[in-house]
Amino acid sequence: MKDTRHRALTAGAVTVSGALAIAIGVRLSGYGVPLSLLLACCLSCLATFSSLLFRVIGAWPTTTHRCTRPGCDFRVRLTHTDAVEHRRWQEIAAAHPHHTADSGSAL
């Protein structure tokens, strides 16, 4: 189920990216842009839009657990895990070793 949904989302992202790149190419061709430059612009738009949509698709099922202490940048990102694993990593983020190292006085 997840694999089929991921493939459908990926195919949709490529289709949308292609449609946007073609639309930009059609608009640029009306200004007399040379074919080589037109092709370069369309391909770069296709790559950029695809990359953006692939990142969104990848980030959607991702959960991030962060340290709750102000100024601490410890975080863990999880994908496709169960509730027990989420809870375990949530506890690790709340009690990671940097808490004790940062709470002491400066040397």
For each residue, the residues with C-beta under 8 A, 3 or more apart:
1: 4 5
2: 5 6 80
3: 6 7
4: 1 7 8
5: 1 2 8 9
6: 2 3 9 10 57
7: 3 4 10 11
8: 4 5 11 12
9: 5 6 12 13 57
10: 6 7 13 14 54 57
11: 7 8 14 15
12: 8 9 15 16
13: 9 10 16 17 50 53 54 57
14: 10 11 17 18 50
15: 11 12 18 19
16: 12 13 19 20 49 53
17: 13 14 20 21 45 46 49 50 53
18: 14 15 21 22 46
19: 15 16 22 23
20: 16 17 23 24 45 46 49
21: 17 18 24 25 42 43 45 46 49
22: 18 19 25 26 42
23: 19 20 26 27
24: 20 21 27 28 41 42 45
25: 21 22 28 29 38 41 42 45
26: 22 23 29 30
27: 23 24 30 31
28: 24 25 31 33 38 41
29: 25 26 32 33 38
30: 26 27
31: 27 28
32: 29
33: 28 29 37 38 41
34: 37 38
35: 38 39
36: 39 40
37: 33 34 40 41
38: 25 28 29 33 34 35 41 42
39: 35 36 42 43
40: 36 37 43 44
41: 24 25 28 33 37 38 44 45
42: 21 22 24 25 38 39 45 46
43: 21 39 40 46 47
44: 40 41 47 48
45: 17 20 21 24 25 41 42 48 49
46: 17 18 20 21 42 43 49 50
47: 43 44 50 51
48: 44 45 51 52
49: 16 17 20 21 45 46 52 53
50: 13 14 17 46 47 53 54
51: 47 48 54 55
52: 48 49 55 56
53: 13 16 17 49 50 56 57
54: 10 13 50 51 57 58
55: 51 52 58 59
56: 52 53 59 60
57: 6 9 10 13 53 54 60
58: 54 55 62 79
59: 55 56 62
60: 56 57
61: 79 80
62: 58 59 77 78 79
63: 77 78 79 81 86
64: 75 76 77 78
65: 75 76 78 86 89 90 92 93
66: 74 75 93
67: 72 73 74 75 93 94 96 98 99
68: 93 94
69: 72 99 102
70:
71: 102
72: 67 69 98 99 102
73: 67
74: 66 67 93 96 98
75: 64 65 66 67 93
76: 64 65 89 92 93
77: 62 63 64
78: 62 63 64 65 81 85 86 89
79: 58 61 62 63
80: 2 61
81: 63 78 85 86 89
82: 85 86
83: 86 87
84: 87 88
85: 78 81 82 88 89
86: 63 65 78 81 82 83 89 90
87: 83 84 90 91
88: 84 85 91 92
89: 65 76 78 81 85 86 92 93
90: 65 86 87 93 94
91: 87 88 94 95
92: 65 76 88 89 95 96
93: 65 66 67 68 74 75 76 89 90 96
94: 67 68 90 91
95: 91 92 99
96: 67 74 92 93 99
97: 100 101
98: 67 72 74 101 102
99: 67 69 72 95 96 102 103
100: 97 103 104
101: 97 98 104
102: 69 71 72 98 99
103: 99 100
104: 100 101
105:
106:
107:
